C-alpha cells in the first residue's frame, strides 16, 4: 500500500518539529553555558528568576502539557510544585519571590531533568500515533515559543542579578557593538482611517494577537528612530526627574519612593556616565537607543519633548510587513542597543524590530472577540490583562524567529529590567 499525502505531510511535520525542538532547547543551554555555578541560583528581586529555575520551568512545561497527558511518568513529582509558574488549574506552586531560596535540586540534577524530558519528547514527536501527534503539535509549538520567551528572560534576569555586584561582572566576554554617528530624527505620517490589526496568518501566534479586527485611527506621525541616550540625557539635565508636572501620579510616586534619577544600569564614574551591560561596565554610547526605562519614564520624556507615545494600533500599522529587515536581535550577538543606521529611504522607519521593546500608551487588554483557549493553557495570557502596558517590536535579546508585527508584549508600567525604550509619536 502506498503512503498517503497525509502521512507524507505528517512525516515532514514531525521532522521539522523535531529539528525546531532540538534547536530551541539547545539554544537555551548555550545561553546558560557562560554562567558560573554560583550564578545559577541567584535571585535579587522577585521579577528576576534564577537561571536554573528558567531551565527547569521550560522543561516542566513540556512534561506537564505534553508528556504527562500521554502516559509518561513524572521525572520527579515534586517538580510540579517547584517549577510551575502561575498555572492555578494544574496545582499550587512555589512563591515567585522565593525561587532563589531553592539550592536543591542542584544544577546538575536540573540538566539531567532536561536531558530525560528531551529524550521523551523526541520519542513522542517521532513515534506517537497520528491522532496524538496532531493533538499535541500545537501545544509543542506553543512550548517552543514559550521557551524562546524565557531565553530573553533568562538573559535579562542574569543582567539584573549580576548588576547588584560591585565587581560589575560580565555575563561573558561580548564584542563591542559599532558606535554609529547620530541619525537625524525625521517624522513619518499616516492618514489614519479604518484599519485592520491583529494576526491574520496561518503560522503560530499567541492568542492575545487575535482575532483580526477593525480599528479607527486618527491621522498620526511617528519618529523614524528610537530616542537615544543623548536625548534622554537632555531630559535629565533639564530636571526631568525633578519636575512633577511631567509625570503621571503613580510615576511621580515611583520616582520619589525609589529615588530614580536615571535609567536603570546608568552610573557615574570619574564624572562621566557609564552603563552596566551583559558585557560588564562600559562607557556610554550616546547615539544608541536609551533602554531600561519604565513606561512612566517613557511617558514623562514624551511629555517633556512635547510629543506622546504611540498607540499599539499605530505601531502595528506603521511596522514593516513580511521580512524584519536589518534588526539588532539576539542573533546579532551584541546583547545591547546599537545606534540606528541611517537609510536613504526617507519614508522608512528604523529600529522597529530589535534593540528595545517600545512602550506604547495602550493598556494591555483583550481584542474584540478574544477568547482564551480552553483548559490550563488559557491562563497563558488572558489572566494578565489588567494593570499592564503593551510593548511592541522586540529587543536586542529577542530571537529573530520569535518576533512579528502583531506580537504584543506586556509589563507593569514601573518595570525597568527589560530592554524597554522609547519612540516618539504625535497627532498627524
N, C-alpha and C positions, 0 to 999 in steps of 0.2 A: 504494500500500500504506500502511495506517495505521501510526502509531507505537505500538509495543508499550508495555505498562506498564513493562517492564524498561528500555526506552530512556528513557521519561519519567522514571523514578526515577533512572536514571543521569545524565541531564541535570541534574536537580535536585542530585544529589550533587556533580557537577562544579562547578556554580555555587556551592554552599555551601562546598566545599573551597577553591575559588579565592578567595572572599571571606575565608575564615579565613586562608589563606596570606598574602594581602596585608596583613591586619590585624596578624598576629603579626610578620611581617618588618618592617613599618613601625614598630611599637612599639619594637622593639629599637633601631632607628636614632634614634627620638625620645629614648629614654633616654640614648643616647650623645651626642646633639647638644649638650648644655651643656659638653662637655669641651673644654679647650684642646688644641691639637695635641700639646703636651708630655705630656699626661696619658695618651695612648693607649698608649704603650709601657711604662708604669710597672708594675713588679712588685717589691714589697719583701719578700714571703715566698712560699714555694713554693705555698701554697694559694690565693693571691690572684693570679689570672692578669691580664695586661694587657688593657685593654678591646679593643684591636684583635685580640687572639687570640680573644676571645669572638665578635666579629663574623665572623672568618674561620672558626672552628671550626663554628659553627652553619650556615654556608654549605657547608663541606666535608661535613657530614652529608648534606645533600640531594644534593650532587654524587656522593658515594660510594655511597649506598644507593638512590638513585632514578635519577639521570641516567646514570651510568656503566654500570649493568646494562642500560640501554635504548638504548645505542649513541651517547650523546653524548660528544664528545671532551673530555678534561680541559682546564680553563681553563689550568692550569699544572701539569704532572706533579709538580713539586717540592712543591706544596701538600699532596699526600698524606702526605708525611713531616712537614711543618711543623705541620699543623693536625689531625692525628689525635690524639686524646686518650689512649686506652688500649686501642684495639681491636687486639689482637695478631694476630687472624686476618686482618686486612686489610693488615698490614705494620708495619714499625718506625715509631717516632715520636720527635720531638724531646723531650728531657727536660723534664718538667713544671716543674722549678725553674729552668729557663733560658729560659723563654718571653720574659722581659723583655730577653734579650740580642739579640733579633732587631729591628734597626732597619729591615730590609727583609724582606718587601715593605713599602712605605710605606702610610700610612693611605689615601692616595688610591687606591693600587692595590687595597687590600682592599675599599674601597667599590665600585670597578669590578668586582671579583670578585663581590661580592654582586649588583650590577646584572645582570651577564651570567647568573649562575645563576638569578636571579629570572625573567628573560626565558625561559630554557629551561624552568624549572619551570612557568611559566604556560602555555607552549606545550604541554608534556606533559600537564598537567591538562586542557587544553581540547581537545586533538586526538588523544590516544592512543586506540588501539582498545579495545574494551570489556574484553577479557581482560587487557591490560596495565594498564589503569586499575584494574580490580578487584584485581589482584595487588598494585599499588603503593599503593593508597589507605591501607591500614593503616600502611604504612611512612611515608607522608607525614604522617599524623595523629600517629604517634609522633615524627616530626621536629619538628612544631609544638609538641608538649608538651615535647620536649627543649629547644627554643628558649625556651619560657616559663621553664623551669628556669634557663636561662642569663640570662634577663632579671633574675631575682633575684640570681644570682651576679654578674652584671655590676655591679649596684649595691653589693652587699656587698663586692666586691673593690675597687671605686672608693673606698668608705668606708675600708677598711683602708689602701689605698695612699696616700691623701691624709692619713691620720691621723698619719703619721710626720713630716709637715712642721710645723715650729714655728710657721708662719704660720697654721695651722689653716684652710686654705682651704675654702670651701663648694663642694660639687659644683655647686650652683646655689642661687639665692635661693628658699627654700622657705617656705611660710606657717607661722606659729606655730600649733601644734595647740592645741585647747582644753585648759585646765587645770581639771580637774574635782575636786570635793570627794571625799574618801575614801568609797568604797563599803564598807559593813560586810561583813566576812567571815562567810559562813554556810556550813553544811555540808549537802550533799545526799547522801542514802543510797540504796543499791541492795541488793536482797536477794541478788543473785548467782544461781547456778544454772547450768544448761546453756544456753549462748547460741551464736548463730551470728555469726561475724565473717568479714570478707573481702568483696571486691567482688562484687556479685550482679546488677548492671545490665547493660544492653546497649550502653552508650556506652563511650568509651575508659577504660581503666585500665592501669596498669603491671602487668607480670607478677608483681611481688612482692606485689601486693594480692590475689592469688588463690592457690588456689581458696577459695571459701567453705567453712568447716569449723566443726565444733563445738568449743567451749572451755568448760571448767568454771571458774566464778568463785565464790569465797567472798564473803560479804557485804562491801561496801566503801562508803566515802564519799569525796567529793571536794569541795574548796572551790569556792565559786561564782565566784571571780575569781582572777586571776593574782596572784602575790606582787609587791608594789610595791617601788619604790626605797626608800621609808621603812622598810619591814620588813627589807629586806636591809641597810640601814644599821645597824639594831639588831643584826643578826648580826655585822657588822664591829665595832661598838662594844663588843660582848661578847667580843671577841678570838676571833671565829670563825676567822680566818686564822692564829691562833697556837695553836690547840687541836688537837693531833694526833688525839685520840680521836674527833673528828667526821668524820675523813676516811678514805676508802679509802687503802690503802697507796700505790697509784700516784698518787692525787690529792695526798696529802701530799708525795710526792716532787716533783710538779709545782709545788706551792705554793712549796716551798723553792728548787728549782732555777731557777724563773722569777720568784721574788720577787713572787708575786701578793699584793696587799693589798686589791684592789677589783675590780669588774668591768672588763672592757676598755672603754676610752674614758672612764672616770671620771678626773677630775683636780681638784686643789685650786687655787684662786686666791683670794688675799686671805682665806684661812681658810674659804672656802666651797667646797662641791663643785659641779662643773660636769660636763657631758658633751659629748664631741665627737660631733656628728651630721653627717649629709649636708648640713645647712644651716649647718655651722660649729659653733663652741663656743657652748653655751647653759647658762644656769643650770638646775639640776636640777629637774625636775618630780617631786616626791617621791611623788605618788599614781599616777604612770604605772608600768606593769609594768617590773620590772627586766629588763634584756636584756644580751646578750653575756656570759653566764656559761656555763661548761663544765658537762658532766654532773657532774664532780667537785664543782664549787661548788654545783650544784643539790642533789646528794645530801647534801652537808655541811650546807647550810641546812636541809633537811628533817629531818635528824637533830637539829640544834640546836633546831628547833621541836617535836621530839617526834613528828614525823609521818614520812611517806615519800613518794616519788614513785609515781605510778600505774603499773600495767602497761598496755601498749598496748591489750590487750583491754578493760580497764576504761574507758580513754579512749574507745574506739570505741563501746562500749555506751552511755556517757553522752552522747555527742555528738548534737546535733540532726540529724535526718534530713530530707532534702529541701532546702529553702531554707537558705542560710547565715545569713540574717537580717542584722542590723546587724553589720558587721565592719570593722575597720581593716586594709584590704588595700591593694595598690598603687594602686588607683584612688582611694583617699581623698586621695592627694596629699601626705600629711604626711611619709611616709618615716621615721617614728619612732613609738615607742609612745605610747599615749594612755590616760589613766585610764578605768576602767570607768564606764559609765552605769548607775546603779542601776535595778533593774527592780522593778515592783510584783509581778511573778510570782515568788513566793518560791522556787519549785522550779526556776527557770531558771538554767542555768549561763551565765555571762557570759564573753566573750572566748575562746570555744572555737575560733573561727576568727580568724586575723589577729593582729596585734600581735607575738607571738613564737611560734616553734616551741617546743613544750612537751617538755622532756626526759621520757622515761619510763625506768623501770628495766629495760625489756625489751631484751635483746641482739638485734641485727638478724640474723634467721635465716629460713630458708625455712619457709613454712607447710606443714602436712602435705599431701602430694600435689603440691607445687610442682615444676614442670619448667620450666627456662628455654627460651625459644624457640630454634628451631634456627638455626644459622649465626652470623654475626658479631654480630647483634643480641642473641644470648643472653648476650653479655658486658655488656649494659647495666646489669643489677642484680645477677645471681646471683653474680658473681665477688667482690663486696664483702661477702658475708655472713660476715664474721669481724672481730672487734675493733671493732665499731661499735655505737652505741646508737640506738634508734628515737626519733624525734621526731614529734609529731603537731600538726596544726592550722593550719599556715601562719604567715606573718608579715606585718608591715606592708609588705613588698616583694613578696609573692606575688600574682600576677594572680588576680583573682576567679574566672575561669573555669578555674583550674588546681588548685583545692583541693576536697577532698571528705572525708567522714568516714572513708573507708578508706585514704586516702593515707598512705604510710609513707616519711618522710624518714629519713636516717641520716647520722651523722657520728661521727668518733672521739671518745672521751669527753673529750679535752683541748681540743676545738675551741671557740673563743670568738668568731670574727669574724662568724659568722652571728647573726641576731636570734633568739637562743635564750634561753628563760626557764623559769619555774617555776610549776607548780600543785601545791599540796599534796594529798595523798590519805592515807587511813588505812584500817585494817581496820574493818569495819562493826560 
